[in-house]
């Protein structure tokens, strides 16, 4: 999986609509980092958002005491 891309989409079960703030949780981020994935592409209502996984490494929420799910 080294240098691969991961495509992520969140659709709400109750409405069938795209999740506006779809994102990977902290545990998933760690697994993505450890897998060597380079980019995460997230589908939302407006289009796509591309995340450089290296940004997650540099800006780790846990280092700032933030816990996200």
N, C-alpha and C positions, 0 to 999 in steps of 0.2 A: 504494500500500500504506500510505499515511500513516494512522496511527491505527487500523490493522487488528489482528486477532487471528490468532495462529498456533497451530495445534493440533499437538502433538508426542506421539508414543507410541513407546516402545522395547520391542520384543519380542525375546527371546533366540532366536537361530536353533537353538541346541543343545537347548533345553528347551521352547520355545514359550511360556514364561512372560513376564510383564511384567518389564522391567528395573526393579528397585527404585529405583535412583538415576538414572533417565533424566534427562538434562539436555543442553543444547546445549554443544558445545565452544567454545573461545575464538574460533576463526575464524567459526563459525556465529553466535555472539553478536554479533560485529562486523558481519556481514552483516545480521542482524536489526535492529540499531541503525541502520545506514546505510539500510535500507529504510523506516525510519520506523514499524515495527511497534510497537504500544503494549503489547500483552499477549501472553504465551506461556502456553498452557494445556497442561500435561503430564499425560497419563494414566498412572496406575500401578495397582498391584494394589488399593489401598484406595480409589481414586477419582481425583480431579483435584487438581492443584496449579496455582495461578495465579501467574504472575510478572509484576510490573510491570517492563517493560524499562528504565525510568528507573533502577531499582535497579542494573542492570548498568552503567549509565553512571557512577553515583555510586560504586560499589564494584568497580572494575575489578581483577580478579585480577592482571593484568600489572603494575599499579602497585605491588603488594606482592611481586613476584617469583615469583608462583605460576604454574606452567604446567600447564594441565589439558587433557585430551582428551576 
